[in-house]
Amino acid sequence: MASSSPLTGVILVDCARANASEGLETAAERCGYGNDTAKFQTALRTACSEMNVEIEGLSDLEDDDPAAVRAERGMVVAPDTPSEL
Protein backbone atom coordinates (compact mmCIF):
# COMPACT_ATOMS: atom_id res chain seq x y z
CA MET A 1 0.00 0.00 0.00
CA ALA A 2 1.41 3.37 -0.98
CA SER A 3 1.73 6.15 1.54
CA SER A 4 -0.36 9.25 0.85
CA SER A 5 2.52 11.55 1.87
CA PRO A 6 6.30 11.09 1.70
CA LEU A 7 7.65 9.08 4.60
CA THR A 8 10.71 10.19 6.56
CA GLY A 9 13.10 8.89 9.19
CA VAL A 10 12.94 5.35 10.51
CA ILE A 11 9.53 4.79 8.92
CA LEU A 12 10.98 5.60 5.48
CA VAL A 13 13.89 3.20 6.01
CA ASP A 14 11.53 0.43 7.16
CA CYS A 15 9.24 0.95 4.17
CA ALA A 16 12.15 1.11 1.74
CA ARG A 17 13.67 -2.06 3.17
CA ALA A 18 10.34 -3.89 2.94
CA ASN A 19 9.99 -2.90 -0.73
CA ALA A 20 13.64 -2.98 -1.83
CA SER A 21 13.28 -6.28 -3.69
CA GLU A 22 10.47 -4.78 -5.80
CA GLY A 23 12.79 -2.17 -7.30
CA LEU A 24 13.45 1.54 -7.00
CA GLU A 25 10.29 2.80 -8.72
CA THR A 26 7.97 0.60 -6.66
CA ALA A 27 9.73 1.43 -3.38
CA ALA A 28 9.59 5.16 -4.14
CA GLU A 29 5.88 4.97 -4.91
CA ARG A 30 5.02 2.92 -1.83
CA CYS A 31 7.03 5.24 0.41
CA GLY A 32 5.01 8.23 -0.80
CA TYR A 33 7.40 9.72 -3.38
CA GLY A 34 5.42 8.78 -6.48
CA ASN A 35 7.65 8.81 -9.57
CA ASP A 36 10.29 11.08 -8.00
CA THR A 37 12.98 8.46 -7.44
CA ALA A 38 15.72 11.09 -7.03
CA LYS A 39 13.87 12.75 -4.14
CA PHE A 40 13.19 9.31 -2.65
CA GLN A 41 16.86 8.33 -2.79
CA THR A 42 17.94 11.63 -1.24
CA ALA A 43 15.42 11.28 1.58
CA LEU A 44 16.45 7.64 2.13
CA ARG A 45 20.15 8.51 2.34
CA THR A 46 19.34 11.35 4.76
CA ALA A 47 17.21 9.07 6.95
CA CYS A 48 19.91 6.41 7.00
CA SER A 49 22.57 9.00 7.77
CA GLU A 50 20.53 10.21 10.76
CA MET A 51 20.57 6.59 11.98
CA ASN A 52 24.36 6.41 11.44
CA VAL A 53 23.88 3.91 8.62
CA GLU A 54 25.61 4.57 5.33
CA ILE A 55 24.10 3.23 2.12
CA GLU A 56 24.95 3.67 -1.53
CA GLY A 57 21.42 2.95 -2.70
CA LEU A 58 18.25 0.99 -2.17
CA SER A 59 19.92 -2.32 -2.96
CA ASP A 60 21.98 -2.00 0.24
CA LEU A 61 18.76 -2.52 2.20
CA GLU A 62 17.83 -5.78 0.46
CA ASP A 63 18.19 -9.07 2.28
CA ASP A 64 20.74 -11.18 0.42
CA ASP A 65 19.04 -14.41 1.41
CA PRO A 66 15.78 -14.02 3.34
CA ALA A 67 15.75 -17.72 4.27
CA ALA A 68 19.19 -17.39 5.85
CA VAL A 69 18.06 -14.36 7.82
CA ARG A 70 15.08 -16.27 9.18
CA ALA A 71 17.33 -19.20 10.12
CA GLU A 72 19.67 -16.91 12.03
CA ARG A 73 16.79 -15.63 14.15
CA GLY A 74 16.11 -19.05 15.62
CA MET A 75 14.37 -22.31 15.06
CA VAL A 76 10.67 -22.94 15.45
CA VAL A 77 9.96 -25.80 17.82
CA ALA A 78 6.45 -27.18 17.60
CA PRO A 79 4.67 -30.53 17.68
CA ASP A 80 3.87 -32.25 14.40
CA THR A 81 0.18 -32.47 15.21
CA PRO A 82 -2.20 -30.74 17.67
CA SER A 83 -2.67 -34.04 19.56
CA GLU A 84 1.05 -34.01 20.47
CA LEU A 85 0.62 -30.84 22.54
C-alpha positions as CSV (number, residue, x, y, z in Angstrom):
1,M,0.0,0.0,0.0
2,A,1.4,3.4,-1.0
3,S,1.7,6.2,1.5
4,S,-0.4,9.3,0.8
5,S,2.5,11.5,1.9
6,P,6.3,11.1,1.7
7,L,7.6,9.1,4.6
8,T,10.7,10.2,6.6
9,G,13.1,8.9,9.2
10,V,12.9,5.4,10.5
11,I,9.5,4.8,8.9
12,L,11.0,5.6,5.5
13,V,13.9,3.2,6.0
14,D,11.5,0.4,7.2
15,C,9.2,0.9,4.2
16,A,12.2,1.1,1.7
17,R,13.7,-2.1,3.2
18,A,10.3,-3.9,2.9
19,N,10.0,-2.9,-0.7
20,A,13.6,-3.0,-1.8
21,S,13.3,-6.3,-3.7
22,E,10.5,-4.8,-5.8
23,G,12.8,-2.2,-7.3
24,L,13.5,1.5,-7.0
25,E,10.3,2.8,-8.7
26,T,8.0,0.6,-6.7
27,A,9.7,1.4,-3.4
28,A,9.6,5.2,-4.1
29,E,5.9,5.0,-4.9
30,R,5.0,2.9,-1.8
31,C,7.0,5.2,0.4
32,G,5.0,8.2,-0.8
33,Y,7.4,9.7,-3.4
34,G,5.4,8.8,-6.5
35,N,7.7,8.8,-9.6
36,D,10.3,11.1,-8.0
37,T,13.0,8.5,-7.4
38,A,15.7,11.1,-7.0
39,K,13.9,12.8,-4.1
40,F,13.2,9.3,-2.6
41,Q,16.9,8.3,-2.8
42,T,17.9,11.6,-1.2
43,A,15.4,11.3,1.6
44,L,16.5,7.6,2.1
45,R,20.2,8.5,2.3
46,T,19.3,11.3,4.8
47,A,17.2,9.1,6.9
48,C,19.9,6.4,7.0
49,S,22.6,9.0,7.8
50,E,20.5,10.2,10.8
51,M,20.6,6.6,12.0
52,N,24.4,6.4,11.4
53,V,23.9,3.9,8.6
54,E,25.6,4.6,5.3
55,I,24.1,3.2,2.1
56,E,25.0,3.7,-1.5
57,G,21.4,3.0,-2.7
58,L,18.2,1.0,-2.2
59,S,19.9,-2.3,-3.0
60,D,22.0,-2.0,0.2
61,L,18.8,-2.5,2.2
62,E,17.8,-5.8,0.5
63,D,18.2,-9.1,2.3
64,D,20.7,-11.2,0.4
65,D,19.0,-14.4,1.4
66,P,15.8,-14.0,3.3
67,A,15.8,-17.7,4.3
68,A,19.2,-17.4,5.9
69,V,18.1,-14.4,7.8
70,R,15.1,-16.3,9.2
71,A,17.3,-19.2,10.1
72,E,19.7,-16.9,12.0
73,R,16.8,-15.6,14.1
74,G,16.1,-19.1,15.6
75,M,14.4,-22.3,15.1
76,V,10.7,-22.9,15.5
77,V,10.0,-25.8,17.8
78,A,6.5,-27.2,17.6
79,P,4.7,-30.5,17.7
80,D,3.9,-32.2,14.4
81,T,0.2,-32.5,15.2
82,P,-2.2,-30.7,17.7
83,S,-2.7,-34.0,19.6
84,E,1.1,-34.0,20.5
85,L,0.6,-30.8,22.5
